[in-house]
Amino acid sequence: FAELHAAVPGLPLASSRVLPGIVLRRDFAAYCPTDGELRALLVTEPLRPALTASGVEFVVDSEGQYQASLSWITKRTEALMKHLRSNNVKLLLSSVKQEEVVIYYAKLYGVSVVECLSSEEMALISEITGVSPYAPFGGNTDREITETAVVTFCQPLLLVSNRCVHIGFTSVSAFQPHSLILCGPVDGVNEQHAAALQEAFTMLQQLFRTVDQ
């Protein structure tokens, strides 16, 4: 329930509504508008490649070597973004903050990026879509990307002064997620209404579980 509702203070209760899909309460790090169905990729690590493995010391003997290393990183990042785009990936959903070079090439190749998703949000998206996070540097980076989720729409959503991301997913199960936009004059009222609704949903779950048995 926490990931499927958003409380918006400062508006009358009558402004509350139910929206298809999920609402992520953060702004796009990069937004590239697109029409129709698209593919999304979940990632849990930075897409800018590291020069060495964890715990390995990297020694640079000259400024030229350092600049060459930076150039290699930049080219590798661009190649990865081109590879994502060639696999029709137009949305990255990341649990970590990506570096500026990733955002730059994402915008260049028409890939939207949403960063800093919580573990609960990532788990919810995985449950809806049936896909696991993608590991870009764990093997052959030229292989076909199959760990993609089908997204029916992806667009900005403004809730008073808060910029959010509104996404619709094609679910792999009977679960069709919808998000509750709960409005009220102040935070305290919204919290009371949210708690009451959560208790009502819990009661309905228990009721249907009893009927099924």
N, CA, C and O of each residue as an XYZ file, in Angstrom:
852
protein
N       0.831     -1.201      0.000
C       0.000      0.000      0.000
C       0.869      1.256      0.000
O       0.512      2.254     -0.626
N       2.005      1.216      0.696
C       2.877      2.396      0.773
C       3.360      2.827     -0.603
O       3.502      4.021     -0.866
N       3.616      1.849     -1.496
C       4.126      2.169     -2.834
C       2.996      2.460     -3.820
O       3.254      2.883     -4.947
N       1.755      2.239     -3.411
C       0.629      2.409     -4.333
C      -0.298      3.549     -3.922
O      -1.447      3.607     -4.359
N       0.200      4.450     -3.084
C      -0.590      5.650     -2.810
C       0.351      6.827     -2.601
O       1.493      6.660     -2.174
N      -0.142      8.003     -2.906
C       0.620      9.236     -2.703
C      -0.293     10.248     -2.019
O      -1.395     10.517     -2.496
N       0.162     10.803     -0.909
C      -0.611     11.798     -0.173
C      -0.241     13.197     -0.653
O       0.936     13.545     -0.748
N      -1.265     13.988     -0.952
C      -1.046     15.336     -1.481
C      -1.771     16.340     -0.587
O      -2.988     16.485     -0.696
N      -1.046     17.038      0.298
C      -1.696     18.040      1.150
C      -1.987     19.322      0.380
O      -1.345     19.629     -0.625
N      -2.975     20.063      0.882
C      -3.274     21.367      0.296
C      -4.378     21.355     -0.729
O      -4.682     22.392     -1.320
N      -5.000     20.186     -0.961
C      -6.105     20.079     -1.916
C      -7.309     19.465     -1.213
O      -7.144     18.718     -0.249
N      -8.523     19.770     -1.685
C      -9.712     19.168     -1.062
C      -9.758     17.663     -1.303
O      -9.194     17.158     -2.274
N     -10.433     16.961     -0.409
C     -10.552     15.507     -0.515
C     -11.166     15.087     -1.850
O     -10.854     14.020     -2.378
N     -12.045     15.941     -2.391
C     -12.721     15.614     -3.658
C     -11.746     15.526     -4.835
O     -12.089     14.984     -5.885
N     -10.535     16.058     -4.662
C      -9.542     15.983     -5.732
C      -8.840     14.633     -5.779
O      -8.067     14.377     -6.702
N      -9.091     13.765     -4.807
C      -8.481     12.437     -4.789
C      -8.944     11.637     -5.995
O     -10.066     11.804     -6.473
N      -8.074     10.771     -6.479
C      -8.419      9.962     -7.649
C      -7.558      8.701     -7.690
O      -6.548      8.584     -6.997
N      -7.991      7.774     -8.519
C      -7.246      6.534     -8.736
C      -6.675      6.560    -10.144
O      -7.401      6.810    -11.106
N      -5.380      6.304    -10.270
C      -4.712      6.309    -11.569
C      -4.205      4.915    -11.901
O      -3.718      4.216    -11.013
N      -4.306      4.496    -13.152
C      -3.713      3.211    -13.530
C      -2.196      3.276    -13.437
O      -1.605      4.337    -13.637
N      -1.567      2.153    -13.137
C      -0.114      2.117    -13.056
C       0.390      2.543    -11.691
O      -0.355      2.536    -10.711
N       1.674      2.918    -11.634
C       2.277      3.332    -10.368
C       2.825      4.747    -10.498
O       3.178      5.196    -11.589
N       2.888      5.434     -9.372
C       3.413      6.797     -9.306
C       4.678      6.777     -8.452
O       4.633      6.441     -7.269
N       5.793      7.135     -9.057
C       7.063      7.226     -8.341
C       7.257      8.670     -7.902
O       7.226      9.581     -8.730
N       7.456      8.885     -6.615
C       7.491     10.255     -6.087
C       8.894     10.869     -6.196
O       9.543     11.195     -5.203
N       9.319     11.005     -7.444
C      10.582     11.678     -7.766
C      10.503     12.112     -9.224
O       9.645     11.639     -9.969
N      11.383     12.998     -9.628
C      11.389     13.513    -10.991
C      12.309     12.666    -11.868
O      13.144     11.917    -11.361
N      12.151     12.790    -13.178
C      13.067     12.159    -14.117
C      14.457     12.778    -13.985
O      14.586     13.995    -13.856
N      15.489     11.948    -14.016
C      16.846     12.466    -14.166
C      17.090     12.828    -15.622
O      17.871     13.729    -15.928
N      16.416     12.118    -16.513
C      16.416     12.427    -17.948
C      15.057     12.016    -18.477
O      14.573     10.927    -18.171
N      14.436     12.877    -19.269
C      13.117     12.565    -19.825
C      13.128     12.770    -21.320
O      13.399     13.868    -21.807
N      12.830     11.703    -22.049
C      12.761     11.741    -23.508
C      11.367     11.253    -23.910
O      11.127     10.046    -23.931
N      10.447     12.165    -24.229
C       9.074     11.763    -24.562
C       9.041     10.753    -25.705
O       9.816     10.840    -26.657
N       8.132      9.801    -25.587
C       7.965      8.794    -26.629
C       6.517      8.361    -26.663
O       5.838      8.370    -25.636
N       6.043      7.985    -27.828
C       4.662      7.539    -27.986
C       4.599      6.020    -28.014
O       5.512      5.353    -28.501
N       3.507      5.490    -27.484
C       3.273      4.062    -27.592
C       4.074      3.240    -26.599
O       4.704      3.770    -25.684
N       4.033      1.932    -26.803
C       4.676      0.976    -25.917
C       6.196      1.090    -25.984
O       6.761      1.355    -27.045
N       6.848      0.888    -24.848
C       8.310      0.934    -24.812
C       8.823     -0.132    -23.849
O       8.054     -0.779    -23.139
N      10.153     -0.296    -23.846
C      10.798     -1.281    -22.984
C      11.564     -0.580    -21.873
O      12.209      0.444    -22.099
N      11.486     -1.144    -20.661
C      12.176     -0.586    -19.508
C      13.152     -1.606    -18.947
O      12.942     -2.814    -19.045
N      14.226     -1.093    -18.355
C      15.269     -1.933    -17.770
C      15.478     -1.526    -16.322
O      15.582     -0.338    -16.016
N      15.540     -2.507    -15.430
C      15.832     -2.251    -14.026
C      17.326     -2.448    -13.794
O      17.899     -3.445    -14.233
N      17.953     -1.503    -13.106
C      19.380     -1.630    -12.789
C      19.594     -1.283    -11.317
O      18.892     -0.447    -10.748
N      20.584     -1.950    -10.718
C      20.884     -1.727     -9.304
C      22.336     -1.318     -9.090
O      22.830     -1.341     -7.962
N      23.022     -0.944    -10.173
C      24.421     -0.532    -10.069
C      24.692      0.583    -11.069
O      23.941      0.754    -12.029
N      25.767      1.348    -10.849
C      26.082      2.425    -11.796
C      26.375      1.868    -13.185
O      27.019      0.827    -13.319
N      25.900      2.563    -14.217
C      26.134      2.124    -15.594
C      27.450      2.667    -16.145
O      27.891      2.241    -17.213
N      28.073      3.589    -15.445
C      29.414      4.027    -15.824
C      30.390      2.956    -15.357
O      30.464      2.695    -14.156
N      31.141      2.327    -16.254
C      31.995      1.204    -15.854
C      33.133      1.640    -14.940
O      33.657      2.746    -15.070
N      33.504      0.772    -14.027
C      34.649      1.026    -13.158
C      35.927      0.582    -13.855
O      35.917     -0.345    -14.665
N      37.016      1.247    -13.535
C      38.300      0.881    -14.143
C      38.849     -0.415    -13.560
O      39.563     -1.143    -14.249
N      38.529     -0.714    -12.306
C      39.028     -1.929    -11.675
C      37.912     -2.584    -10.881
O      36.871     -1.976    -10.631
N      38.136     -3.808    -10.494
C      37.203     -4.498     -9.624
C      37.329     -3.959     -8.203
O      38.314     -3.304     -7.863
N      36.332     -4.237     -7.385
C      36.339     -3.779     -6.007
C      37.543     -4.361     -5.261
O      37.825     -5.556     -5.341
N      38.246     -3.483     -4.533
C      39.388     -3.923     -3.750
C      40.691     -3.994     -4.520
O      41.723     -4.367     -3.961
N      40.656     -3.639     -5.807
C      41.863     -3.666     -6.635
C      42.369     -2.240     -6.828
O      41.602     -1.357     -7.211
N      43.638     -2.012     -6.568
C      44.212     -0.677     -6.715
C      44.555     -0.406     -8.181
O      45.124     -1.252     -8.872
N      44.193      0.794     -8.634
C      44.460      1.198    -10.022
C      45.527      2.299     -9.996
O      45.300      3.372     -9.437
N      46.671      2.035    -10.592
C      47.785      2.966    -10.568
C      47.946      3.627    -11.930
O      48.036      2.944    -12.950
N      47.983      4.955    -11.944
C      48.176      5.727    -13.169
C      49.540      6.407    -13.092
O      49.841      7.106    -12.124
N      50.358      6.195    -14.116
C      51.733      6.724    -14.098
C      51.868      8.099    -14.735
O      52.885      8.769    -14.553
N      50.851      8.526    -15.481
C      50.984      9.808    -16.168
C      49.612     10.409    -16.415
O      48.584      9.736    -16.326
N      49.630     11.706    -16.729
C      48.385     12.398    -17.082
C      47.778     11.794    -18.331
O      46.557     11.705    -18.458
N      48.645     11.374    -19.268
C      48.147     10.756    -20.495
C      47.396      9.472    -20.225
O      46.360      9.226    -20.843
N      47.890      8.645    -19.319
C      47.198      7.413    -18.965
C      45.853      7.717    -18.305
O      44.852      7.044    -18.552
N      45.857      8.749    -17.460
C      44.614      9.119    -16.781
C      43.559      9.579    -17.789
O      42.401      9.170    -17.709
N      43.957     10.425    -18.731
C      43.019     10.907    -19.742
C      42.540      9.763    -20.636
O      41.374      9.711    -21.028
N      43.470      8.837    -20.953
C      43.085      7.677    -21.760
C      42.074      6.816    -21.016
O      41.154      6.268    -21.624
N      42.240      6.695    -19.710
C      41.298      5.918    -18.894
C      39.920      6.563    -18.906
O      38.903      5.883    -19.048
N      39.898      7.897    -18.754
C      38.618      8.605    -18.797
C      37.959      8.462    -20.157
O      36.740      8.309    -20.244
N      38.749      8.511    -21.213
C      38.218      8.348    -22.565
C      37.628      6.947    -22.750
O      36.580      6.787    -23.375
N      38.306      5.938    -22.205
C      37.796      4.568    -22.297
C      36.452      4.430    -21.594
O      35.532      3.794    -22.107
N      36.349      5.043    -20.395
C      35.102      4.988    -19.639
C      33.969      5.649    -20.422
O      32.860      5.120    -20.499
N      34.261      6.802    -20.997
C      33.245      7.537    -21.758
C      32.774      6.736    -22.959
O      31.573      6.642    -23.214
N      33.714      6.156    -23.699
C      33.350      5.356    -24.882
C      32.570      4.112    -24.490
O      31.633      3.722    -25.185
N      32.948      3.491    -23.387
C      32.236      2.294    -22.931
C      30.818      2.640    -22.508
O      29.882      1.892    -22.790
N      30.656      3.769    -21.835
C      29.324      4.215    -21.415
C      28.456      4.506    -22.633
O      27.296      4.098    -22.682
N      29.018      5.216    -23.622
C      28.251      5.507    -24.833
C      27.868      4.221    -25.557
O      26.739      4.088    -26.029
N      28.792      3.281    -25.645
C      28.504      2.014    -26.322
C      27.373      1.267    -25.629
O      26.527      0.661    -26.286
N      27.362      1.311    -24.287
C      26.299      0.640    -23.549
C      24.955      1.295    -23.819
O      23.959      0.598    -24.017
N      24.909      2.625    -23.830
C      23.645      3.312    -24.080
C      23.152      3.047    -25.500
O      21.951      2.882    -25.715
N      24.064      3.005    -26.466
C      23.683      2.664    -27.842
C      23.137      1.244    -27.903
O      22.184      0.966    -28.631
N      23.752      0.346    -27.128
C      23.297     -1.046    -27.095
C      21.887     -1.140    -26.495
O      21.047     -1.890    -26.993
N      21.633     -0.381    -25.430
C      20.294     -0.370    -24.842
C      19.274      0.139    -25.853
O      18.199     -0.438    -26.014
N      19.626      1.223    -26.529
C      18.697      1.814    -27.503
C      18.441      0.858    -28.659
O      17.317      0.790    -29.156
N      19.464      0.112    -29.105
C      19.276     -0.842    -30.202
C      18.401     -2.016    -29.782
O      17.843     -2.715    -30.628
N      18.281     -2.232    -28.472
C      17.389     -3.272    -27.951
C      16.037     -2.696    -27.528
O      15.290     -3.318    -26.773
N      15.737     -1.491    -28.031
C      14.449     -0.813    -27.794
C      14.212     -0.464    -26.322
O      13.067     -0.296    -25.902
N      15.281     -0.357    -25.544
C      15.138      0.100    -24.161
C      15.093      1.625    -24.162
O      16.052      2.283    -24.564
N      13.970      2.179    -23.709
C      13.807      3.627    -23.694
C      13.582      4.192    -22.297
O      13.322      5.384    -22.127
N      13.687      3.302    -21.284
C      13.492      3.743    -19.907
C      14.397      2.936    -18.985
O      14.395      1.705    -19.020
N      15.167      3.636    -18.164
C      15.996      3.015    -17.143
C      15.414      3.332    -15.772
O      15.181      4.495    -15.444
N      15.182      2.302    -14.981
C      14.712      2.465    -13.614
C      15.835      1.994    -12.697
O      16.127      0.800    -12.630
N      16.459      2.928    -11.995
C      17.693      2.642    -11.259
C      17.502      2.837     -9.758
O      16.897      3.813     -9.315
N      18.032      1.889     -8.984
C      17.983      2.029     -7.531
C      19.142      2.878     -7.010
O      19.160      3.241     -5.834
N      20.104      3.196     -7.868
C      21.248      4.032     -7.474
C      21.272      5.292     -8.336
O      20.661      5.349     -9.403
N      21.984      6.289     -7.850
C      22.143      7.519     -8.635
C      23.198      7.286     -9.711
O      24.298      6.819     -9.419
N      22.859      7.613    -10.947
C      23.784      7.439    -12.059
C      24.633      8.704    -12.232
O      24.220      9.800    -11.852
N      25.805      8.533    -12.803
C      26.707      9.665    -12.991
C      26.301     10.492    -14.206
O      25.530     10.044    -15.054
N      26.835     11.706    -14.269
C      26.440     12.660    -15.300
C      26.699     12.133    -16.709
O      25.929     12.425    -17.624
N      27.767     11.365    -16.899
C      28.062     10.848    -18.236
C      26.965      9.890    -18.700
O      26.655      9.833    -19.890
N      26.378      9.142    -17.773
C      25.273      8.239    -18.105
C      24.046      9.046    -18.504
O      23.390      8.734    -19.497
N      23.734     10.087    -17.727
C      22.573     10.925    -18.028
C      22.759     11.626    -19.377
O      21.813     11.759    -20.153
N      23.979     12.067    -19.644
C      24.267     12.758    -20.911
C      23.967     11.842    -22.100
O      23.265     12.241    -23.028
N      24.496     10.617    -22.075
C      24.291      9.709    -23.200
C      22.871      9.149    -23.237
O      22.372      8.794    -24.304
N      22.221      9.068    -22.079
C      20.814      8.665    -22.069
C      19.972      9.682    -22.837
O      19.136      9.306    -23.658
N      20.192     10.969    -22.569
C      19.460     12.014    -23.300
C      19.810     11.987    -24.780
O      18.947     12.178    -25.636
N      21.092     11.748    -25.075
C      21.546     11.747    -26.461
C      20.876     10.650    -27.272
O      20.562     10.845    -28.447
N      20.655      9.494    -26.648
C      20.089      8.346    -27.364
C      18.620      8.097    -27.033
O      18.086      7.029    -27.335
N      17.971      9.073    -26.417
C      16.519      8.993    -26.230
C      16.063      8.001    -25.186
O      15.025      7.360    -25.349
N      16.837      7.865    -24.101
C      16.482      6.945    -23.014
C      16.155      7.763    -21.764
O      16.994      8.524    -21.281
N      14.954      7.609    -21.248
C      14.575      8.288    -20.008
C      15.171      7.546    -18.819
O      15.362      6.331    -18.864
N      15.463      8.294    -17.751
C      16.092      7.710    -16.567
C      15.366      8.174    -15.307
O      15.089      9.361    -15.134
N      15.061      7.216    -14.430
C      14.541      7.517    -13.102
C      15.491      6.884    -12.102
O      15.774      5.689    -12.178
N      15.987      7.689    -11.158
C      17.022      7.228    -10.231
C      16.486      7.069     -8.813
O      15.397      7.528     -8.469
N      17.313      6.391     -8.002
C      17.134      6.330     -6.546
C      15.803      5.711     -6.131
O      15.179      6.160     -5.170
N      15.370      4.680     -6.855
C      14.178      3.957     -6.442
C      14.494      3.147     -5.189
O      15.602      2.633     -5.039
N      13.522      3.036     -4.296
C      13.712      2.263     -3.067
C      13.683      0.766     -3.379
O      13.221      0.345     -4.440
N      14.181     -0.016     -2.442
C      14.150     -1.475     -2.624
C      12.719     -1.977     -2.715
O      12.444     -2.948     -3.420
N      11.799     -1.318     -2.002
C      10.386     -1.718     -2.064
C       9.796     -1.427     -3.434
O       9.031     -2.232     -3.965
N      10.144     -0.282     -4.008
C       9.645      0.053     -5.350
C      10.214     -0.902     -6.395
O       9.492     -1.346     -7.288
N      11.504     -1.222     -6.291
C      12.119     -2.161     -7.229
C      11.463     -3.527     -7.115
O      11.201     -4.181     -8.125
N      11.193     -3.962     -5.876
C      10.557     -5.267     -5.671
C       9.143     -5.281     -6.252
O       8.721     -6.279     -6.836
N       8.414     -4.179     -6.094
C       7.064     -4.094     -6.642
C       7.082     -4.170     -8.162
O       6.282     -4.890     -8.759
N       7.997     -3.426     -8.792
C       8.094     -3.442    -10.255
C       8.478     -4.840    -10.749
O       7.954     -5.309    -11.759
N       9.385     -5.495    -10.041
C       9.774     -6.860    -10.413
C       8.586     -7.814    -10.296
O       8.407     -8.697    -11.136
N       7.777     -7.633     -9.251
C       6.602     -8.489     -9.071
C       5.587     -8.271    -10.194
O       4.999     -9.225    -10.703
N       5.388     -7.013    -10.574
C       4.418     -6.700    -11.626
C       4.880     -7.248    -12.975
O       4.099     -7.847    -13.715
N       6.159     -7.037    -13.284
C       6.671     -7.321    -14.628
C       7.306     -8.690    -14.780
O       7.402     -9.217    -15.889
N       7.742     -9.271    -13.659
C       8.414    -10.561    -13.730
C       9.857    -10.489    -14.174
O      10.445    -11.521    -14.496
N      10.460     -9.289    -14.203
C      11.859     -9.149    -14.640
C      12.759     -8.842    -13.453
O      12.325     -8.274    -12.451
N      14.021     -9.229    -13.589
C      15.034     -8.965    -12.573
C      15.966     -7.863    -13.058
O      16.031     -7.590    -14.257
N      16.685     -7.228    -12.141
C      17.635     -6.183    -12.554
C      18.700     -6.707    -13.500
O      19.110     -7.866    -13.424
N      19.134     -5.839    -14.384
C      20.111     -6.151    -15.434
C      21.514     -5.840    -14.923
O      21.738     -4.799    -14.305
N      22.463     -6.751    -15.184
C      23.859     -6.545    -14.801
C      24.661     -6.274    -16.068
O      25.005     -7.220    -16.776
N      24.970     -5.014    -16.380
C      25.574     -4.678    -17.675
C      27.003     -5.159    -17.860
O      27.427     -5.404    -18.990
N      27.752     -5.298    -16.776
C      29.170     -5.642    -16.927
C      29.491     -7.020    -16.360
O      30.652     -7.329    -16.091
N      28.467     -7.846    -16.178
C      28.705     -9.174    -15.647
C      29.112    -10.178    -16.704
O      29.522    -11.288    -16.365
N      29.013     -9.824    -17.968
C      29.344    -10.763    -19.031
C      29.478    -10.023    -20.338
O      30.024     -8.921    -20.381
N      28.982    -10.622    -21.406
C      29.078    -10.028    -22.729
C      28.086     -8.881    -22.858
O      26.874     -9.098    -22.848
N      28.595     -7.669    -22.979
C      27.712     -6.503    -23.050
C      27.042     -6.367    -24.415
O      26.158     -5.528    -24.589
N      27.456     -7.186    -25.386
C      26.848     -7.116    -26.714
C      25.687     -8.094    -26.880
O      25.044     -8.128    -27.929
N      25.422     -8.880    -25.853
C      24.359     -9.866    -25.979
C      22.992     -9.182    -26.021
O      22.837     -8.041    -25.586
N      22.008     -9.904    -26.552
C      20.647     -9.369    -26.595
C      20.119     -9.201    -25.173
O      20.326    -10.062    -24.318
N      19.442     -8.096    -24.932
C      18.903     -7.821    -23.609
C      17.474     -8.356    -23.543
O      16.590     -7.890    -24.262
N      17.265     -9.336    -22.676
C      15.943     -9.955    -22.558
C      15.229     -9.592    -21.261
O      14.035     -9.854    -21.116
N      15.955     -8.987    -20.311
C      15.373     -8.667    -19.007
C      14.647     -7.329    -19.039
O      14.918     -6.456    -18.214
N      13.733     -7.161    -19.978
C      13.043     -5.876    -20.119
C      11.571     -6.001    -19.749
O      10.950     -7.047    -19.934
N      11.036     -4.918    -19.227
C       9.619     -4.847    -18.884
C       8.882     -4.036    -19.937
O       9.421     -3.071    -20.480
N       7.658     -4.429    -20.220
C       6.839     -3.705    -21.191
C       6.114     -2.565    -20.475
O       5.395     -2.786    -19.501
N       6.313     -1.347    -20.973
C       5.702     -0.149    -20.392
C       4.697      0.419    -21.386
O       5.043      0.687    -22.536
N       3.466      0.603    -20.950
C       2.418      1.107    -21.843
C       2.417      2.632    -21.922
O       2.015      3.199    -22.938
N       2.868      3.302    -20.850
C       3.023      4.754    -20.890
C       4.030      5.157    -19.822
O       4.218      4.453    -18.830
N       4.666      6.289    -20.037
C       5.645      6.831    -19.091
C       5.649      8.341    -19.259
O       6.008      8.850    -20.320
N       5.253      9.053    -18.220
C       5.071     10.497    -18.367
C       5.246     11.218    -17.033
O       5.088     10.612    -15.973
N       5.572     12.510    -17.083
C       5.649     13.294    -15.838
C       4.252     13.496    -15.257
O       3.259     13.525    -15.984
N       4.196     13.635    -13.939
C       2.939     13.908    -13.249
C       3.223     14.955    -12.177
O       4.109     14.774    -11.343
N       2.470     16.041    -12.205
C       2.657     17.124    -11.244
C       1.587     17.031    -10.165
O       0.397     17.161    -10.451
N       2.015     16.803     -8.911
C       1.097     16.771     -7.767
C       1.372     18.013     -6.924
O       2.272     18.031     -6.084
N       0.581     19.039     -7.167
C       0.778     20.369     -6.586
C       2.162     20.862     -7.019
O       2.337     21.228     -8.182
N       3.144     20.883     -6.122
C       4.474     21.364     -6.504
C       5.483     20.232     -6.656
O       6.664     20.476     -6.902
N       5.023     19.008     -6.512
C       5.928     17.858     -6.572
C       5.880     17.210     -7.957
O       4.811     16.833     -8.437
N       7.040     17.085     -8.588
C       7.135     16.435     -9.889
C       7.350     14.939     -9.672
O       8.285     14.531     -8.983
N       6.482     14.133    -10.260
C       6.518     12.688    -10.090
C       6.614     12.008    -11.447
O       6.534     12.657    -12.490
N       6.787     10.688    -11.419
C       6.849      9.870    -12.635
C       5.675      8.902    -12.607
O       5.499      8.162    -11.639
N       4.877      8.907    -13.658
C       3.693      8.043    -13.755
C       3.952      6.999    -14.843
O       4.151      7.338    -16.009
N       3.945      5.712    -14.439
C       4.305      4.627    -15.354
C       3.230      3.543    -15.340
O       2.716      3.165    -14.286
N       2.906      3.058    -16.527
C       2.000      1.915    -16.651
C       2.762      0.704    -17.153
O       3.475      0.788    -18.153
N       2.619     -0.421    -16.469
C       3.315     -1.643    -16.850
C       2.329     -2.691    -17.353
O       1.173     -2.728    -16.932
N       2.802     -3.535    -18.257
C       2.056     -4.731    -18.626
C       2.367     -5.808    -17.599
O       3.510     -6.252    -17.484
N       1.355     -6.228    -16.854
C       1.566     -7.170    -15.772
C       1.625     -8.599    -16.290
O       0.943     -8.951    -17.252
N       2.449     -9.419    -15.642
C       2.565    -10.827    -16.026
C       1.578    -11.689    -15.247
O       1.543    -12.906    -15.429
N       0.777    -11.072    -14.381
C      -0.199    -11.816    -13.584
C      -1.541    -11.091    -13.630
O      -1.726    -10.135    -14.383
N      -2.456    -11.562    -12.818
C      -3.772    -10.922    -12.758
C      -3.725     -9.588    -12.028
O      -4.680     -8.814    -12.094
N      -2.638     -9.313    -11.341
C      -2.473     -8.070    -10.590
C      -2.278     -6.903    -11.544
O      -1.269     -6.832    -12.246
N      -3.238     -5.991    -11.570
C      -3.151     -4.792    -12.397
C      -3.016     -3.584    -11.468
O      -4.018     -3.118    -10.926
N      -1.811     -3.074    -11.275
C      -1.595     -2.027    -10.269
C      -2.286     -0.713    -10.612
O      -2.298     -0.275    -11.762
N      -2.853     -0.108     -9.595
C      -3.404      1.238     -9.676
C      -2.903      2.018     -8.465
O      -2.639      1.439     -7.411
N      -2.776      3.316     -8.619
C      -2.268      4.164     -7.546
C      -3.354      5.123     -7.071
O      -4.093      5.697     -7.870
N      -3.431      5.281     -5.764
C      -4.381      6.190     -5.153
C      -3.703      7.525     -4.888
O      -2.710      7.584     -4.162
N      -4.227      8.592     -5.468
C      -3.773      9.951     -5.168
C      -4.729     10.492     -4.114
O      -5.870     10.845     -4.413
N      -4.248     10.550     -2.882
C      -5.095     10.892     -1.740
C      -4.856     12.347     -1.347
O      -3.769     12.706     -0.894
N      -5.880     13.182     -1.524
C      -5.761     14.620     -1.255
C      -6.461     14.981      0.055
O      -7.432     14.340      0.458
N      -5.953     16.004      0.694
C      -6.544     16.500      1.931
C      -5.945     17.846      2.272
O      -4.931     18.236      1.693
N      -6.555     18.566      3.208
C      -6.069     19.922      3.516
C      -4.693     19.943      4.168
O      -3.897     20.844      3.904
N      -4.401     18.943      5.032
C      -3.109     18.898      5.738
C      -2.619     17.460      5.799
O      -3.377     16.521      5.553
N      -1.335     17.299      6.131
C      -0.737     15.968      6.190
C      -1.438     15.054      7.186
O      -1.626     13.868      6.916
N      -1.829     15.605      8.347
C      -2.454     14.785      9.379
C      -3.741     14.129      8.895
O      -3.989     12.958      9.181
N      -4.559     14.877      8.165
C      -5.809     14.325      7.632
C      -5.515     13.241      6.607
O      -6.168     12.198      6.597
N      -4.526     13.489      5.737
C      -4.150     12.484      4.741
C      -3.666     11.202      5.403
O      -3.992     10.105      4.950
N      -2.884     11.337      6.482
C      -2.386     10.153      7.182
C      -3.533      9.352      7.785
O      -3.508      8.121      7.758
N      -4.539     10.036      8.329
C      -5.699      9.342      8.895
C      -6.467      8.593      7.809
O      -6.853      7.438      7.993
N      -6.683      9.261      6.681
C      -7.424      8.626      5.590
C      -6.638      7.432      5.027
O      -7.219      6.387      4.734
N      -5.318      7.592      4.880
C      -4.498      6.497      4.361
C      -4.539      5.300      5.297
O      -4.658      4.162      4.844
N      -4.443      5.547      6.607
C      -4.490      4.453      7.575
C      -5.839      3.738      7.531
O      -5.899      2.510      7.603
N      -6.927      4.516      7.411
C      -8.264      3.910      7.348
C      -8.421      3.064      6.089
O      -8.984      1.970      6.139
N      -7.925      3.565      4.962
C      -8.026      2.806      3.714
C      -7.184      1.532      3.771
O      -7.611      0.480      3.294
N      -5.990      1.629      4.353
C      -5.149      0.433      4.453
C      -5.824     -0.629      5.318
O      -5.770     -1.816      4.997
N      -6.455     -0.212      6.408
C      -7.171     -1.155      7.264
C      -8.345     -1.782      6.508
O      -8.629     -2.969      6.666
N      -9.025     -0.973      5.684
C     -10.145     -1.507      4.907
C      -9.665     -2.556      3.895
O     -10.301     -3.597      3.728
N      -8.546     -2.278      3.224
C      -8.009     -3.244      2.271
C      -7.564     -4.523      2.982
O      -7.745     -5.622      2.457
N      -6.984     -4.382      4.172
C      -6.569     -5.552      4.950
C      -7.778     -6.397      5.327
O      -7.730     -7.626      5.263
N      -8.859     -5.736      5.721
C     -10.085     -6.455      6.066
C     -10.648     -7.198      4.848
O     -11.098     -8.338      4.965
N     -10.621     -6.549      3.685
C     -11.119     -7.204      2.474
C     -10.256     -8.415      2.106
O     -10.775     -9.448      1.684
N      -8.937     -8.280      2.269
C      -8.056     -9.416      2.000
C      -8.404    -10.594      2.896
O      -8.467    -11.734      2.435
N      -8.630    -10.320      4.174
C      -8.970    -11.388      5.112
C     -10.325    -11.996      4.769
O     -10.510    -13.207      4.880
N     -11.263    -11.164      4.357
C     -12.594    -11.648      4.001
C     -12.527    -12.584      2.798
O     -13.095    -13.675      2.831
N     -11.834    -12.166      1.733
C     -11.752    -12.987      0.539
C     -10.948    -14.248      0.781
O     -11.221    -15.286      0.179
N      -9.940    -14.164      1.674
C      -9.165    -15.349      1.996
C     -10.062    -16.374      2.684
O      -9.963    -17.572      2.419
N     -10.936    -15.897      3.566
C     -11.874    -16.796      4.253
C     -12.848    -17.428      3.278
O     -13.135    -18.621      3.377
N     -13.368    -16.637      2.324
C     -14.296    -17.148      1.332
C     -13.633    -18.202      0.468
O     -14.234    -19.236      0.174
N     -12.374    -17.945      0.051
C     -11.657    -18.916     -0.773
C     -11.476    -20.235     -0.050
O     -11.576    -21.301     -0.657
N     -11.212    -20.167      1.232
C     -11.015    -21.399      2.006
C     -12.315    -22.151      2.192
O     -12.332    -23.210      2.820
